[in-house]
Amino acid sequence: MNSKEFRQNAHQIVDWMADYLENIEKYPVKSLVKPKEIFDSLPTNPPSKGEEFSVIFQDFEQKILKGITHWQHPSFHAYFPANSSFPSILAEMLTATLGAQCMIWDTSPAAAELEELMMEWLKEMLALPSSWAGSIQDTASTSTLCAILTAREKITDFTINEKGFSENDKLVVYCSTETHSSVEKAAKIAGIGKRNVRKISVDAAFALKPDELEKSILLDIQNGLKPTIVVAAIGTTSSTAIDPVRKIGEICQKYTIWLHVDAAYAGTASVLPELRDKLNDGLELADSYVFNPHKWMMTNFDCTVYYVKSKELLIRTFEILPEYLKTKVGNQVNNYRDWGVQLGRRFRALKLWFVIRTYGVEGIQTKIRKDIEFAQKFKDELLAWGNAEILAPISLNLVCFRVKPSNLSWSEEKLNTFNQQVMENINYGGKAYLTHTKLNGKYVIRVVFGQTNVNETHVYNLLSLLKENFKANVEVI
Ligand SMILES: *Cc1c(COP(=O)(O)O)cnc(C)c1O
């Protein structure tokens, strides 16, 4: 493909992109293909000769697209959103065009310095402690791994990096039973082992119980183990529960334990001053903090923001300095390869810059406020309808509920099956996509209102779908 052809193809694709996003509601939200359907529809072997772009693009439209779940569809209420937006897409196009590999300052000074500035902007936007420093990572999972590795090195005085584990390094990680699976994964990767992850019980609001945490820590100390890190969640994945960060932080201080705060999803909501008492209380006690603009801040995947109280500890954990990476500017600049796991890094700050400038802080605040109102509206309508039960406090824009015929008394088991059936029927209908979780053994439907273009129409569409499918399934069962 030469430059002239690139230009033509690119114009065509940009038109396709705009059409796609304008008409996205015509697609079934969740892809309805069967396992292996896409794989089997494509040639088994790579082409020996180059193909025309028009042919490749036609295959994209005809063969690939039907295997895509449309995350940018406003009726995508599943999991948590992975939002995008026009400015973010434009920045990604430029990032791909520049193709810069931003491992150190020298390999693109603007990338390193824009990243540094975006980390400052976001701190101000979310009212996070001003002394924190940090960098953009690929995912919250990687950031939590960084936190566990740094805590591991701190507590062992950097000896595991040097010599590997010794007999005495019996490290323990704490989190709640509701904490994201990335904590256990990171404990496995860090060599701590999942048996040394203590899952502390939660209260009625699914938040970690601090007194249970302290008991568990004391027991481990008695048994000669080393409590290393506590991961507190602001907005758990199942129900957006908020752990009592201040109380947990005080316990961490008492026993000199690292406090990592996982606000992967909910962090974005700290742009709202009225929520900061709830979301930011005690954050000054945290050693590290992560949130994902790639979930709720209109910045397409991947873009995770990771802050630490001590950048010295972080850098000391990850620093490498082979001869071929030595530069003259060394200490005056941030070489982000030393701030995390990977060497090679994408230029992710550009899309944040485009997004924040396009919407402005107020634009982002308005969006987040609306989503929270949609969740309240949806809850009110569910309660007014009478055939639903709210199963977790609604802290932000996620509603956890189940449908339950008000005039029938069904067993828990029957309710579980019924809810699964109603949800799957909605998903296979293609008009909305919902996912579930289990809370106290109950099958719970989760509905998130967070997609970039979600509005009140989608709230009411979903209510109608729910009522229709409820009726159809009650009649069947
Ligand atoms: C989504 C989520 C994660 C994982 O995020 P990735 O960026 O996909 O690794 C971790 N913790 C919480 C609370 C989450 O909601």
The ligand as an ORCA input file, in Angstrom:
! r2SCAN-3c Opt
* xyz 0 1
  C     -11.985     -3.778     36.000
  C     -11.379     -3.919     37.327
  C     -10.083     -4.403     37.481
  C      -9.271     -4.908     36.333
  O      -9.013     -3.923     35.407
  P      -8.039     -4.198     34.162
  O      -7.639     -2.821     33.764
  O      -8.867     -4.891     33.132
  O      -6.914     -5.024     34.633
  C      -9.549     -4.435     38.746
  N     -10.246     -4.032     39.815
  C     -11.509     -3.575     39.716
  C     -12.251     -3.134     40.933
  C     -12.117     -3.509     38.468
  O     -13.371     -3.054     38.348
*
